[in-house]
Amino acid sequence: MPQYVLSVWHDQPYDDLDFNSPETQRMVAQVSDFNASLEKAGVWVFGAGLRPASTATVVRAAGGNVSMIDGPYAETKEQMGGFWVIEAPDLDAALDWAGRAAAACEGPIEVRPTEGA
Amino acid sequence: MTDPLADVFRREAGRCTATLIRVLGDIDLAEDAVAEAFAIAAEQWPVKGLPPNPGGWITTTARNRAIDRLRRDSTRTDRHVAAHRLRGEDMDPDQNPELDDLDGFVDVVPDDQLRLMFLCCHPALAADAQVALTLRLLGGLDTPEIARAFLIPEPTLAQRIVRAKRKLRDNHAPYRVPRAAELPDRLHAVLTTVYLIYTEGHTASSGDTLTRVDLSREAIRLGRVLTELMPDEPEAVGLLALMVLTEARRPARTAIDGSMIRLADQDRTLWDGAFITEGHALVRACLRRNQPGPFQIQAAIAAVHADAGTANQTDWSQIVALYDLLVALNANPVVALNRAIALAELHGPAAGLEALQSLDAGVLADYQPYYAARADLLARAGQPHEAAAAYDRAIHLSANATERRFLEARRAALAAPQP
């Protein structure tokens, strides 16, 4: 069965997100309901929220040397805030789930198929 | 067109490709196979004559060729799987495909063309890719033809088509007619794409007018296929009605020197009576269903214009009422602009200008028809100075030589502005 990655996007860094605010609490509840519906439908493969991009490290391996630098790879203000891997019979089914994810997260969701599934 | 092969190609290429995609499960494979089958037909038909069912012959031949190719390429695992799957069907893949009685072998499902339309117009594709893919797969146009028609470099268009096909394949886009719940939105995307193809052919924005007429004719053909396959969708009927009623005016739209003639100034005896009769019948048929939609209302507006023997006889109050309905269904600035123009005909240029004032100028800032309409209304309201400025802006924004000449002539005809 094809697998798709549904990623959650934020327009701005969310380092200062207040988890106790009613807005965030509402979204957390919505996402938790969405997760439950993914599991119930047998669609869930994996999913996780991500700490802000400021926590990222980029590692490179060139000629046997491993180097690392601070920061996310892409220097954009948009950030991926989390993702799901789902299993769906086809694109339309995946897009349908993405629509529900977008409603739960109150933000845009990018849908990408995995290679060779 | 006198060449029977070209005729069959026009009529059958989309249908054959649509069926082959279902049978083979792969767009590229289907396209190559159909092209190969037409190449064989080009060799055989002039000698042996046209088979009794040319479309069936092409489909069956294409399928056999595809199976041969899958066998040849079967070192690749995925192809091998596909070849294996195909072998299970009720035919001998090695059979020589020149026999007429092969016609019955491929199960041609009428829905195949619908499936393909929904696939080409999948909302995950950008509008320009939807148009290109529709023309390529359903219209049987080749890449240079489409690139010429849309005035874009061939490599750009080729890449657009390759990317769109890859996106559909990599994403496992389903090959089916959408379910009832999704149908209204998905159908709207299909109808919009067909209309985009039509208007591109109608505006004649290049010197190569012939190619443009072909685009309009192809859009009308696709519209006919849609109404045959979805007779219960009034918007599909509405779109076809809108296209044929607009097409009816084509002979009157340009003067002998190629310059543009406005609707009000057209010689209505040149309008195509057959298209108008067909359009009227279609408008009546869809409106009877009482599920009004944007295409049906635009068709009804075109029908009101078609009813008027001269421009003076136009029933503008009915047109304004139809635009009101359209604005209520689909409030966009372009519709509002056309409503303002109709309002000016009914209540005078001042009323039209007032309606224009209330439009969102930001959205229309680079929209040539907005300035052309404004210029015309200002001229009629006795404000030649302001009209000239609006014409200048419209001329600056026009990408079309014929249109630009028209606007320049209108500007020149203004009473000389007082300094």
Chai-1 contact restraints between the chains, C-beta under 6 A:
chainA,res_idxA,chainB,res_idxB,connection_type,confidence,min_distance_angstrom,max_distance_angstrom,comment,restraint_id
A,P2,B,H172,contact,1.0,0.0,6.0,A-B,restraint_1
A,D90,B,H172,contact,1.0,0.0,6.0,A-B,restraint_2
A,D90,B,P174,contact,1.0,0.0,6.0,A-B,restraint_3
A,L91,B,N171,contact,1.0,0.0,6.0,A-B,restraint_4
A,L91,B,H172,contact,1.0,0.0,6.0,A-B,restraint_5
A,L91,B,A173,contact,1.0,0.0,6.0,A-B,restraint_6
A,D92,B,P174,contact,1.0,0.0,6.0,A-B,restraint_7
A,P113,B,D170,contact,1.0,0.0,6.0,A-B,restraint_8
A,P113,B,N171,contact,1.0,0.0,6.0,A-B,restraint_9
